[in-house]
């Protein structure tokens, strides 16, 4: 049960971290516009200012998922 929880938490962290990171990288600055920052409001501001935090969350999610898979394999 704990190994499944580790795997689920890791996957959720990866999805949350990397989706926020990719959104702030590709959607906020489309390649067709000049490379200047447009006005940022609300959630876009949070995603832009804390992009490194979301990326770190995704990286931690990878390690948590790997730990869960290792523990799950050892139980078998």
mmCIF file of the N, C-alpha and C atoms, coordinates in Angstrom:
data_MODEL
# 
_entry.id   MODEL 
# 
loop_
_atom_site.group_PDB 
_atom_site.id 
_atom_site.type_symbol 
_atom_site.label_atom_id 
_atom_site.label_alt_id 
_atom_site.label_comp_id 
_atom_site.label_asym_id 
_atom_site.label_entity_id 
_atom_site.label_seq_id 
_atom_site.pdbx_PDB_ins_code 
_atom_site.Cartn_x 
_atom_site.Cartn_y 
_atom_site.Cartn_z 
_atom_site.occupancy 
_atom_site.B_iso_or_equiv 
_atom_site.pdbx_formal_charge 
_atom_site.auth_seq_id 
_atom_site.auth_comp_id 
_atom_site.auth_asym_id 
_atom_site.auth_atom_id 
_atom_site.pdbx_PDB_model_num 
ATOM 1   N N  . UNK A 1 1  ? 0.827  -1.199  0.000   1.00 0.00 ? 1  UNK A N  1 
ATOM 2   C CA . UNK A 1 1  ? 0.000  0.000   0.000   1.00 0.00 ? 1  UNK A CA 1 
ATOM 3   C C  . UNK A 1 1  ? 0.871  1.262   0.000   1.00 0.00 ? 1  UNK A C  1 
ATOM 4   N N  . UNK A 1 2  ? 1.942  1.261   0.800   1.00 0.00 ? 2  UNK A N  1 
ATOM 5   C CA . UNK A 1 2  ? 2.800  2.436   0.860   1.00 0.00 ? 2  UNK A CA 1 
ATOM 6   C C  . UNK A 1 2  ? 3.556  2.644   -0.449  1.00 0.00 ? 2  UNK A C  1 
ATOM 7   N N  . UNK A 1 3  ? 3.900  1.541   -1.108  1.00 0.00 ? 3  UNK A N  1 
ATOM 8   C CA . UNK A 1 3  ? 4.617  1.684   -2.379  1.00 0.00 ? 3  UNK A CA 1 
ATOM 9   C C  . UNK A 1 3  ? 3.700  2.284   -3.444  1.00 0.00 ? 3  UNK A C  1 
ATOM 10  N N  . UNK A 1 4  ? 2.447  1.881   -3.463  1.00 0.00 ? 4  UNK A N  1 
ATOM 11  C CA . UNK A 1 4  ? 1.501  2.469   -4.415  1.00 0.00 ? 4  UNK A CA 1 
ATOM 12  C C  . UNK A 1 4  ? 1.315  3.953   -4.135  1.00 0.00 ? 4  UNK A C  1 
ATOM 13  N N  . UNK A 1 5  ? 1.263  4.294   -2.863  1.00 0.00 ? 5  UNK A N  1 
ATOM 14  C CA . UNK A 1 5  ? 1.117  5.698   -2.494  1.00 0.00 ? 5  UNK A CA 1 
ATOM 15  C C  . UNK A 1 5  ? 2.332  6.509   -2.947  1.00 0.00 ? 5  UNK A C  1 
ATOM 16  N N  . UNK A 1 6  ? 3.538  5.950   -2.783  1.00 0.00 ? 6  UNK A N  1 
ATOM 17  C CA . UNK A 1 6  ? 4.739  6.628   -3.255  1.00 0.00 ? 6  UNK A CA 1 
ATOM 18  C C  . UNK A 1 6  ? 4.707  6.837   -4.764  1.00 0.00 ? 6  UNK A C  1 
ATOM 19  N N  . UNK A 1 7  ? 4.304  5.811   -5.491  1.00 0.00 ? 7  UNK A N  1 
ATOM 20  C CA . UNK A 1 7  ? 4.246  5.916   -6.953  1.00 0.00 ? 7  UNK A CA 1 
ATOM 21  C C  . UNK A 1 7  ? 3.204  6.956   -7.368  1.00 0.00 ? 7  UNK A C  1 
ATOM 22  N N  . UNK A 1 8  ? 2.047  6.945   -6.738  1.00 0.00 ? 8  UNK A N  1 
ATOM 23  C CA . UNK A 1 8  ? 0.989  7.907   -7.079  1.00 0.00 ? 8  UNK A CA 1 
ATOM 24  C C  . UNK A 1 8  ? 1.439  9.331   -6.761  1.00 0.00 ? 8  UNK A C  1 
ATOM 25  N N  . UNK A 1 9  ? 2.040  9.527   -5.593  1.00 0.00 ? 9  UNK A N  1 
ATOM 26  C CA . UNK A 1 9  ? 2.516  10.864  -5.218  1.00 0.00 ? 9  UNK A CA 1 
ATOM 27  C C  . UNK A 1 9  ? 3.594  11.334  -6.192  1.00 0.00 ? 9  UNK A C  1 
ATOM 28  N N  . UNK A 1 10 ? 4.503  10.447  -6.565  1.00 0.00 ? 10 UNK A N  1 
ATOM 29  C CA . UNK A 1 10 ? 5.550  10.813  -7.518  1.00 0.00 ? 10 UNK A CA 1 
ATOM 30  C C  . UNK A 1 10 ? 4.996  11.209  -8.865  1.00 0.00 ? 10 UNK A C  1 
ATOM 31  N N  . UNK A 1 11 ? 4.025  10.459  -9.355  1.00 0.00 ? 11 UNK A N  1 
ATOM 32  C CA . UNK A 1 11 ? 3.425  10.774  -10.653 1.00 0.00 ? 11 UNK A CA 1 
ATOM 33  C C  . UNK A 1 11 ? 2.679  12.111  -10.584 1.00 0.00 ? 11 UNK A C  1 
ATOM 34  N N  . UNK A 1 12 ? 1.970  12.348  -9.500  1.00 0.00 ? 12 UNK A N  1 
ATOM 35  C CA . UNK A 1 12 ? 1.253  13.619  -9.354  1.00 0.00 ? 12 UNK A CA 1 
ATOM 36  C C  . UNK A 1 12 ? 2.242  14.785  -9.292  1.00 0.00 ? 12 UNK A C  1 
ATOM 37  N N  . UNK A 1 13 ? 3.345  14.619  -8.567  1.00 0.00 ? 13 UNK A N  1 
ATOM 38  C CA . UNK A 1 13 ? 4.358  15.673  -8.512  1.00 0.00 ? 13 UNK A CA 1 
ATOM 39  C C  . UNK A 1 13 ? 4.958  15.933  -9.890  1.00 0.00 ? 13 UNK A C  1 
ATOM 40  N N  . UNK A 1 14 ? 5.227  14.862  -10.636 1.00 0.00 ? 14 UNK A N  1 
ATOM 41  C CA . UNK A 1 14 ? 5.780  15.045  -11.982 1.00 0.00 ? 14 UNK A CA 1 
ATOM 42  C C  . UNK A 1 14 ? 4.798  15.773  -12.886 1.00 0.00 ? 14 UNK A C  1 
ATOM 43  N N  . UNK A 1 15 ? 3.545  15.367  -12.866 1.00 0.00 ? 15 UNK A N  1 
ATOM 44  C CA . UNK A 1 15 ? 2.539  15.999  -13.721 1.00 0.00 ? 15 UNK A CA 1 
ATOM 45  C C  . UNK A 1 15 ? 2.376  17.468  -13.342 1.00 0.00 ? 15 UNK A C  1 
ATOM 46  N N  . UNK A 1 16 ? 2.275  17.733  -12.054 1.00 0.00 ? 16 UNK A N  1 
ATOM 47  C CA . UNK A 1 16 ? 2.107  19.108  -11.592 1.00 0.00 ? 16 UNK A CA 1 
ATOM 48  C C  . UNK A 1 16 ? 3.319  19.962  -11.937 1.00 0.00 ? 16 UNK A C  1 
ATOM 49  N N  . UNK A 1 17 ? 4.487  19.454  -11.643 1.00 0.00 ? 17 UNK A N  1 
ATOM 50  C CA . UNK A 1 17 ? 5.703  20.233  -11.864 1.00 0.00 ? 17 UNK A CA 1 
ATOM 51  C C  . UNK A 1 17 ? 5.998  20.482  -13.326 1.00 0.00 ? 17 UNK A C  1 
ATOM 52  N N  . UNK A 1 18 ? 5.974  19.429  -14.128 1.00 0.00 ? 18 UNK A N  1 
ATOM 53  C CA . UNK A 1 18 ? 6.357  19.582  -15.527 1.00 0.00 ? 18 UNK A CA 1 
ATOM 54  C C  . UNK A 1 18 ? 5.283  20.270  -16.363 1.00 0.00 ? 18 UNK A C  1 
ATOM 55  N N  . UNK A 1 19 ? 3.996  20.037  -16.056 1.00 0.00 ? 19 UNK A N  1 
ATOM 56  C CA . UNK A 1 19 ? 2.957  20.724  -16.825 1.00 0.00 ? 19 UNK A CA 1 
ATOM 57  C C  . UNK A 1 19 ? 2.998  22.222  -16.556 1.00 0.00 ? 19 UNK A C  1 
ATOM 58  N N  . UNK A 1 20 ? 3.205  22.609  -15.310 1.00 0.00 ? 20 UNK A N  1 
ATOM 59  C CA . UNK A 1 20 ? 3.324  24.039  -14.997 1.00 0.00 ? 20 UNK A CA 1 
ATOM 60  C C  . UNK A 1 20 ? 4.556  24.631  -15.650 1.00 0.00 ? 20 UNK A C  1 
ATOM 61  N N  . UNK A 1 21 ? 5.641  23.896  -15.630 1.00 0.00 ? 21 UNK A N  1 
ATOM 62  C CA . UNK A 1 21 ? 6.888  24.377  -16.239 1.00 0.00 ? 21 UNK A CA 1 
ATOM 63  C C  . UNK A 1 21 ? 6.733  24.555  -17.742 1.00 0.00 ? 21 UNK A C  1 
ATOM 64  N N  . UNK A 1 22 ? 6.160  23.554  -18.410 1.00 0.00 ? 22 UNK A N  1 
ATOM 65  C CA . UNK A 1 22 ? 5.991  23.644  -19.857 1.00 0.00 ? 22 UNK A CA 1 
ATOM 66  C C  . UNK A 1 22 ? 4.979  24.722  -20.237 1.00 0.00 ? 22 UNK A C  1 
ATOM 67  N N  . UNK A 1 23 ? 3.940  24.881  -19.429 1.00 0.00 ? 23 UNK A N  1 
ATOM 68  C CA . UNK A 1 23 ? 2.970  25.940  -19.711 1.00 0.00 ? 23 UNK A CA 1 
ATOM 69  C C  . UNK A 1 23 ? 3.646  27.298  -19.649 1.00 0.00 ? 23 UNK A C  1 
ATOM 70  N N  . UNK A 1 24 ? 4.412  27.521  -18.582 1.00 0.00 ? 24 UNK A N  1 
ATOM 71  C CA . UNK A 1 24 ? 5.041  28.834  -18.441 1.00 0.00 ? 24 UNK A CA 1 
ATOM 72  C C  . UNK A 1 24 ? 6.138  29.047  -19.480 1.00 0.00 ? 24 UNK A C  1 
ATOM 73  N N  . UNK A 1 25 ? 6.713  27.980  -20.000 1.00 0.00 ? 25 UNK A N  1 
ATOM 74  C CA . UNK A 1 25 ? 7.764  28.122  -21.001 1.00 0.00 ? 25 UNK A CA 1 
ATOM 75  C C  . UNK A 1 25 ? 7.197  28.364  -22.398 1.00 0.00 ? 25 UNK A C  1 
ATOM 76  N N  . UNK A 1 26 ? 6.206  27.581  -22.807 1.00 0.00 ? 26 UNK A N  1 
ATOM 77  C CA . UNK A 1 26 ? 5.742  27.625  -24.192 1.00 0.00 ? 26 UNK A CA 1 
ATOM 78  C C  . UNK A 1 26 ? 4.482  28.443  -24.419 1.00 0.00 ? 26 UNK A C  1 
ATOM 79  N N  . UNK A 1 27 ? 3.578  28.495  -23.463 1.00 0.00 ? 27 UNK A N  1 
ATOM 80  C CA . UNK A 1 27 ? 2.307  29.186  -23.686 1.00 0.00 ? 27 UNK A CA 1 
ATOM 81  C C  . UNK A 1 27 ? 2.383  30.672  -23.360 1.00 0.00 ? 27 UNK A C  1 
ATOM 82  N N  . UNK A 1 28 ? 3.199  31.024  -22.387 1.00 0.00 ? 28 UNK A N  1 
ATOM 83  C CA . UNK A 1 28 ? 3.255  32.430  -22.018 1.00 0.00 ? 28 UNK A CA 1 
ATOM 84  C C  . UNK A 1 28 ? 4.048  33.250  -23.024 1.00 0.00 ? 28 UNK A C  1 
ATOM 85  N N  . UNK A 1 29 ? 4.989  32.627  -23.694 1.00 0.00 ? 29 UNK A N  1 
ATOM 86  C CA . UNK A 1 29 ? 5.804  33.312  -24.686 1.00 0.00 ? 29 UNK A CA 1 
ATOM 87  C C  . UNK A 1 29 ? 5.750  32.553  -25.998 1.00 0.00 ? 29 UNK A C  1 
ATOM 88  N N  . UNK A 1 30 ? 4.665  32.709  -26.774 1.00 0.00 ? 30 UNK A N  1 
ATOM 89  C CA . UNK A 1 30 ? 4.586  31.991  -28.040 1.00 0.00 ? 30 UNK A CA 1 
ATOM 90  C C  . UNK A 1 30 ? 5.705  32.425  -28.986 1.00 0.00 ? 30 UNK A C  1 
ATOM 91  N N  . UNK A 1 31 ? 6.193  31.508  -29.810 1.00 0.00 ? 31 UNK A N  1 
ATOM 92  C CA . UNK A 1 31 ? 7.330  31.831  -30.672 1.00 0.00 ? 31 UNK A CA 1 
ATOM 93  C C  . UNK A 1 31 ? 7.013  32.835  -31.779 1.00 0.00 ? 31 UNK A C  1 
ATOM 94  N N  . UNK A 1 32 ? 5.742  33.104  -32.045 1.00 0.00 ? 32 UNK A N  1 
ATOM 95  C CA . UNK A 1 32 ? 5.403  34.036  -33.115 1.00 0.00 ? 32 UNK A CA 1 
ATOM 96  C C  . UNK A 1 32 ? 5.493  35.489  -32.669 1.00 0.00 ? 32 UNK A C  1 
ATOM 97  N N  . UNK A 1 33 ? 5.433  35.728  -31.363 1.00 0.00 ? 33 UNK A N  1 
ATOM 98  C CA . UNK A 1 33 ? 5.521  37.096  -30.863 1.00 0.00 ? 33 UNK A CA 1 
ATOM 99  C C  . UNK A 1 33 ? 6.984  37.472  -30.656 1.00 0.00 ? 33 UNK A C  1 
ATOM 100 N N  . UNK A 1 34 ? 7.272  38.763  -30.660 1.00 0.00 ? 34 UNK A N  1 
ATOM 101 C CA . UNK A 1 34 ? 8.645  39.174  -30.362 1.00 0.00 ? 34 UNK A CA 1 
ATOM 102 C C  . UNK A 1 34 ? 9.032  38.751  -28.943 1.00 0.00 ? 34 UNK A C  1 
ATOM 103 N N  . UNK A 1 35 ? 10.309 38.568  -28.697 1.00 0.00 ? 35 UNK A N  1 
ATOM 104 C CA . UNK A 1 35 ? 10.716 38.056  -27.384 1.00 0.00 ? 35 UNK A CA 1 
ATOM 105 C C  . UNK A 1 35 ? 10.636 39.094  -26.260 1.00 0.00 ? 35 UNK A C  1 
ATOM 106 N N  . UNK A 1 36 ? 9.478  39.687  -26.099 1.00 0.00 ? 36 UNK A N  1 
ATOM 107 C CA . UNK A 1 36 ? 9.281  40.601  -24.978 1.00 0.00 ? 36 UNK A CA 1 
ATOM 108 C C  . UNK A 1 36 ? 8.156  40.050  -24.107 1.00 0.00 ? 36 UNK A C  1 
ATOM 109 N N  . UNK A 1 37 ? 8.233  40.339  -22.852 1.00 0.00 ? 37 UNK A N  1 
ATOM 110 C CA . UNK A 1 37 ? 7.271  39.771  -21.925 1.00 0.00 ? 37 UNK A CA 1 
ATOM 111 C C  . UNK A 1 37 ? 5.958  40.541  -22.007 1.00 0.00 ? 37 UNK A C  1 
ATOM 112 N N  . UNK A 1 38 ? 4.871  39.828  -22.182 1.00 0.00 ? 38 UNK A N  1 
ATOM 113 C CA . UNK A 1 38 ? 3.572  40.478  -22.172 1.00 0.00 ? 38 UNK A CA 1 
ATOM 114 C C  . UNK A 1 38 ? 3.125  40.618  -20.718 1.00 0.00 ? 38 UNK A C  1 
ATOM 115 N N  . UNK A 1 39 ? 2.059  41.325  -20.504 1.00 0.00 ? 39 UNK A N  1 
ATOM 116 C CA . UNK A 1 39 ? 1.608  41.523  -19.129 1.00 0.00 ? 39 UNK A CA 1 
ATOM 117 C C  . UNK A 1 39 ? 1.168  40.190  -18.529 1.00 0.00 ? 39 UNK A C  1 
ATOM 118 N N  . UNK A 1 40 ? 1.577  39.961  -17.314 1.00 0.00 ? 40 UNK A N  1 
ATOM 119 C CA . UNK A 1 40 ? 1.292  38.695  -16.645 1.00 0.00 ? 40 UNK A CA 1 
ATOM 120 C C  . UNK A 1 40 ? 0.352  38.974  -15.480 1.00 0.00 ? 40 UNK A C  1 
ATOM 121 N N  . UNK A 1 41 ? -0.714 38.205  -15.409 1.00 0.00 ? 41 UNK A N  1 
ATOM 122 C CA . UNK A 1 41 ? -1.685 38.392  -14.341 1.00 0.00 ? 41 UNK A CA 1 
ATOM 123 C C  . UNK A 1 41 ? -2.028 37.066  -13.701 1.00 0.00 ? 41 UNK A C  1 
ATOM 124 N N  . UNK A 1 42 ? -2.358 37.114  -12.436 1.00 0.00 ? 42 UNK A N  1 
ATOM 125 C CA . UNK A 1 42 ? -2.901 35.970  -11.722 1.00 0.00 ? 42 UNK A CA 1 
ATOM 126 C C  . UNK A 1 42 ? -1.999 34.757  -11.701 1.00 0.00 ? 42 UNK A C  1 
ATOM 127 N N  . UNK A 1 43 ? -2.548 33.641  -12.130 1.00 0.00 ? 43 UNK A N  1 
ATOM 128 C CA . UNK A 1 43 ? -1.828 32.369  -12.084 1.00 0.00 ? 43 UNK A CA 1 
ATOM 129 C C  . UNK A 1 43 ? -0.614 32.381  -12.998 1.00 0.00 ? 43 UNK A C  1 
ATOM 130 N N  . UNK A 1 44 ? -0.695 33.107  -14.107 1.00 0.00 ? 44 UNK A N  1 
ATOM 131 C CA . UNK A 1 44 ? 0.473  33.211  -14.985 1.00 0.00 ? 44 UNK A CA 1 
ATOM 132 C C  . UNK A 1 44 ? 1.658  33.818  -14.246 1.00 0.00 ? 44 UNK A C  1 
ATOM 133 N N  . UNK A 1 45 ? 1.387  34.790  -13.390 1.00 0.00 ? 45 UNK A N  1 
ATOM 134 C CA . UNK A 1 45 ? 2.458  35.412  -12.602 1.00 0.00 ? 45 UNK A CA 1 
ATOM 135 C C  . UNK A 1 45 ? 3.108  34.384  -11.684 1.00 0.00 ? 45 UNK A C  1 
ATOM 136 N N  . UNK A 1 46 ? 2.279  33.585  -11.025 1.00 0.00 ? 46 UNK A N  1 
ATOM 137 C CA . UNK A 1 46 ? 2.808  32.548  -10.121 1.00 0.00 ? 46 UNK A CA 1 
ATOM 138 C C  . UNK A 1 46 ? 3.643  31.541  -10.898 1.00 0.00 ? 46 UNK A C  1 
ATOM 139 N N  . UNK A 1 47 ? 3.138  31.093  -12.054 1.00 0.00 ? 47 UNK A N  1 
ATOM 140 C CA . UNK A 1 47 ? 3.871  30.107  -12.845 1.00 0.00 ? 47 UNK A CA 1 
ATOM 141 C C  . UNK A 1 47 ? 5.178  30.672  -13.375 1.00 0.00 ? 47 UNK A C  1 
ATOM 142 N N  . UNK A 1 48 ? 5.182  31.964  -13.727 1.00 0.00 ? 48 UNK A N  1 
ATOM 143 C CA . UNK A 1 48 ? 6.397  32.565  -14.249 1.00 0.00 ? 48 UNK A CA 1 
ATOM 144 C C  . UNK A 1 48 ? 7.429  32.806  -13.148 1.00 0.00 ? 48 UNK A C  1 
ATOM 145 N N  . UNK A 1 49 ? 6.998  33.329  -12.020 1.00 0.00 ? 49 UNK A N  1 
ATOM 146 C CA . UNK A 1 49 ? 7.937  33.679  -10.956 1.00 0.00 ? 49 UNK A CA 1 
ATOM 147 C C  . UNK A 1 49 ? 8.481  32.445  -10.240 1.00 0.00 ? 49 UNK A C  1 
ATOM 148 N N  . UNK A 1 50 ? 7.713  31.384  -10.181 1.00 0.00 ? 50 UNK A N  1 
ATOM 149 C CA . UNK A 1 50 ? 8.138  30.191  -9.450  1.00 0.00 ? 50 UNK A CA 1 
ATOM 150 C C  . UNK A 1 50 ? 8.353  29.001  -10.372 1.00 0.00 ? 50 UNK A C  1 
ATOM 151 N N  . UNK A 1 51 ? 8.790  29.280  -11.605 1.00 0.00 ? 51 UNK A N  1 
ATOM 152 C CA . UNK A 1 51 ? 9.012  28.212  -12.574 1.00 0.00 ? 51 UNK A CA 1 
ATOM 153 C C  . UNK A 1 51 ? 10.031 27.202  -12.062 1.00 0.00 ? 51 UNK A C  1 
ATOM 154 N N  . UNK A 1 52 ? 11.071 27.667  -11.399 1.00 0.00 ? 52 UNK A N  1 
ATOM 155 C CA . UNK A 1 52 ? 12.100 26.771  -10.871 1.00 0.00 ? 52 UNK A CA 1 
ATOM 156 C C  . UNK A 1 52 ? 11.547 25.878  -9.765  1.00 0.00 ? 52 UNK A C  1 
ATOM 157 N N  . UNK A 1 53 ? 10.582 26.381  -9.002  1.00 0.00 ? 53 UNK A N  1 
ATOM 158 C CA . UNK A 1 53 ? 9.974  25.563  -7.938  1.00 0.00 ? 53 UNK A CA 1 
ATOM 159 C C  . UNK A 1 53 ? 9.161  24.435  -8.554  1.00 0.00 ? 53 UNK A C  1 
ATOM 160 N N  . UNK A 1 54 ? 8.401  24.741  -9.592  1.00 0.00 ? 54 UNK A N  1 
ATOM 161 C CA . UNK A 1 54 ? 7.614  23.703  -10.255 1.00 0.00 ? 54 UNK A CA 1 
ATOM 162 C C  . UNK A 1 54 ? 8.520  22.677  -10.928 1.00 0.00 ? 54 UNK A C  1 
ATOM 163 N N  . UNK A 1 55 ? 9.603  23.133  -11.523 1.00 0.00 ? 55 UNK A N  1 
ATOM 164 C CA . UNK A 1 55 ? 10.554 22.209  -12.133 1.00 0.00 ? 55 UNK A CA 1 
ATOM 165 C C  . UNK A 1 55 ? 11.178 21.303  -11.080 1.00 0.00 ? 55 UNK A C  1 
ATOM 166 N N  . UNK A 1 56 ? 11.535 21.874  -9.935  1.00 0.00 ? 56 UNK A N  1 
ATOM 167 C CA . UNK A 1 56 ? 12.100 21.092  -8.837  1.00 0.00 ? 56 UNK A CA 1 
ATOM 168 C C  . UNK A 1 56 ? 11.088 20.065  -8.330  1.00 0.00 ? 56 UNK A C  1 
ATOM 169 N N  . UNK A 1 57 ? 9.816  20.456  -8.288  1.00 0.00 ? 57 UNK A N  1 
ATOM 170 C CA . UNK A 1 57 ? 8.760  19.526  -7.884  1.00 0.00 ? 57 UNK A CA 1 
ATOM 171 C C  . UNK A 1 57 ? 8.673  18.354  -8.851  1.00 0.00 ? 57 UNK A C  1 
ATOM 172 N N  . UNK A 1 58 ? 8.808  18.610  -10.138 1.00 0.00 ? 58 UNK A N  1 
ATOM 173 C CA . UNK A 1 58 ? 8.787  17.531  -11.131 1.00 0.00 ? 58 UNK A CA 1 
ATOM 174 C C  . UNK A 1 58 ? 9.973  16.606  -10.986 1.00 0.00 ? 58 UNK A C  1 
ATOM 175 N N  . UNK A 1 59 ? 11.150 17.166  -10.684 1.00 0.00 ? 59 UNK A N  1 
ATOM 176 C CA . UNK A 1 59 ? 12.345 16.341  -10.503 1.00 0.00 ? 59 UNK A CA 1 
ATOM 177 C C  . UNK A 1 59 ? 12.223 15.492  -9.245  1.00 0.00 ? 59 UNK A C  1 
ATOM 178 N N  . UNK A 1 60 ? 11.697 16.064  -8.176  1.00 0.00 ? 60 UNK A N  1 
ATOM 179 C CA . UNK A 1 60 ? 11.469 15.278  -6.958  1.00 0.00 ? 60 UNK A CA 1 
ATOM 180 C C  . UNK A 1 60 ? 10.472 14.164  -7.242  1.00 0.00 ? 60 UNK A C  1 
ATOM 181 N N  . UNK A 1 61 ? 9.459  14.458  -8.059  1.00 0.00 ? 61 UNK A N  1 
ATOM 182 C CA . UNK A 1 61 ? 8.477  13.446  -8.429  1.00 0.00 ? 61 UNK A CA 1 
ATOM 183 C C  . UNK A 1 61 ? 9.110  12.254  -9.125  1.00 0.00 ? 61 UNK A C  1 
ATOM 184 N N  . UNK A 1 62 ? 10.130 12.495  -9.943  1.00 0.00 ? 62 UNK A N  1 
ATOM 185 C CA . UNK A 1 62 ? 10.837 11.396  -10.603 1.00 0.00 ? 62 UNK A CA 1 
ATOM 186 C C  . UNK A 1 62 ? 11.489 10.491  -9.568  1.00 0.00 ? 62 UNK A C  1 
ATOM 187 N N  . UNK A 1 63 ? 12.179 11.090  -8.607  1.00 0.00 ? 63 UNK A N  1 
ATOM 188 C CA . UNK A 1 63 ? 12.868 10.282  -7.595  1.00 0.00 ? 63 UNK A CA 1 
ATOM 189 C C  . UNK A 1 63 ? 11.890 9.556   -6.671  1.00 0.00 ? 63 UNK A C  1 
ATOM 190 N N  . UNK A 1 64 ? 10.781 10.186  -6.331  1.00 0.00 ? 64 UNK A N  1 
ATOM 191 C CA . UNK A 1 64 ? 9.776  9.523   -5.491  1.00 0.00 ? 64 UNK A CA 1 
ATOM 192 C C  . UNK A 1 64 ? 9.168  8.341   -6.232  1.00 0.00 ? 64 UNK A C  1 
ATOM 193 N N  . UNK A 1 65 ? 8.896  8.514   -7.520  1.00 0.00 ? 65 UNK A N  1 
ATOM 194 C CA . UNK A 1 65 ? 8.346  7.417   -8.310  1.00 0.00 ? 65 UNK A CA 1 
ATOM 195 C C  . UNK A 1 65 ? 9.341  6.269   -8.421  1.00 0.00 ? 65 UNK A C  1 
ATOM 196 N N  . UNK A 1 66 ? 10.599 6.582   -8.649  1.00 0.00 ? 66 UNK A N  1 
ATOM 197 C CA . UNK A 1 66 ? 11.628 5.536   -8.736  1.00 0.00 ? 66 UNK A CA 1 
ATOM 198 C C  . UNK A 1 66 ? 11.755 4.800   -7.411  1.00 0.00 ? 66 UNK A C  1 
ATOM 199 N N  . UNK A 1 67 ? 11.714 5.543   -6.294  1.00 0.00 ? 67 UNK A N  1 
ATOM 200 C CA . UNK A 1 67 ? 11.783 4.893   -4.974  1.00 0.00 ? 67 UNK A CA 1 
ATOM 201 C C  . UNK A 1 67 ? 10.586 3.971   -4.763  1.00 0.00 ? 67 UNK A C  1 
ATOM 202 N N  . UNK A 1 68 ? 9.402  4.420   -5.153  1.00 0.00 ? 68 UNK A N  1 
ATOM 203 C CA . UNK A 1 68 ? 8.214  3.573   -5.023  1.00 0.00 ? 68 UNK A CA 1 
ATOM 204 C C  . UNK A 1 68 ? 8.308  2.316   -5.861  1.00 0.00 ? 68 UNK A C  1 
ATOM 205 N N  . UNK A 1 69 ? 8.834  2.428   -7.065  1.00 0.00 ? 69 UNK A N  1 
ATOM 206 C CA . UNK A 1 69 ? 8.982  1.258   -7.940  1.00 0.00 ? 69 UNK A CA 1 
ATOM 207 C C  . UNK A 1 69 ? 10.019 0.301   -7.358  1.00 0.00 ? 69 UNK A C  1 
ATOM 208 N N  . UNK A 1 70 ? 11.110 0.830   -6.826  1.00 0.00 ? 70 UNK A N  1 
ATOM 209 C CA . UNK A 1 70 ? 12.141 -0.037  -6.220  1.00 0.00 ? 70 UNK A CA 1 
ATOM 210 C C  . UNK A 1 70 ? 11.573 -0.786  -5.027  1.00 0.00 ? 70 UNK A C  1 
ATOM 211 N N  . UNK A 1 71 ? 10.849 -0.079  -4.155  1.00 0.00 ? 71 UNK A N  1 
ATOM 212 C CA . UNK A 1 71 ? 10.250 -0.753  -2.992  1.00 0.00 ? 71 UNK A CA 1 
ATOM 213 C C  . UNK A 1 71 ? 9.218  -1.779  -3.423  1.00 0.00 ? 71 UNK A C  1 
ATOM 214 N N  . UNK A 1 72 ? 8.459  -1.471  -4.477  1.00 0.00 ? 72 UNK A N  1 
ATOM 215 C CA . UNK A 1 72 ? 7.444  -2.395  -4.973  1.00 0.00 ? 72 UNK A CA 1 
ATOM 216 C C  . UNK A 1 72 ? 8.101  -3.651  -5.538  1.00 0.00 ? 72 UNK A C  1 
ATOM 217 N N  . UNK A 1 73 ? 9.232  -3.493  -6.250  1.00 0.00 ? 73 UNK A N  1 
ATOM 218 C CA . UNK A 1 73 ? 9.938  -4.648  -6.817  1.00 0.00 ? 73 UNK A CA 1 
ATOM 219 C C  . UNK A 1 73 ? 10.546 -5.516  -5.724  1.00 0.00 ? 73 UNK A C  1 
ATOM 220 N N  . UNK A 1 74 ? 11.015 -4.900  -4.632  1.00 0.00 ? 74 UNK A N  1 
ATOM 221 C CA . UNK A 1 74 ? 11.627 -5.662  -3.532  1.00 0.00 ? 74 UNK A CA 1 
ATOM 222 C C  . UNK A 1 74 ? 10.588 -6.492  -2.782  1.00 0.00 ? 74 UNK A C  1 
ATOM 223 N N  . UNK A 1 75 ? 9.348  -6.033  -2.774  1.00 0.00 ? 75 UNK A N  1 
ATOM 224 C CA . UNK A 1 75 ? 8.292  -6.775  -2.069  1.00 0.00 ? 75 UNK A CA 1 
ATOM 225 C C  . UNK A 1 75 ? 7.886  -8.027  -2.814  1.00 0.00 ? 75 UNK A C  1 
ATOM 226 N N  . UNK A 1 76 ? 8.091  -8.053  -4.128  1.00 0.00 ? 76 UNK A N  1 
ATOM 227 C CA . UNK A 1 76 ? 7.676  -9.214  -4.931  1.00 0.00 ? 76 UNK A CA 1 
ATOM 228 C C  . UNK A 1 76 ? 8.616  -10.374 -4.750  1.00 0.00 ? 76 UNK A C  1 
# 
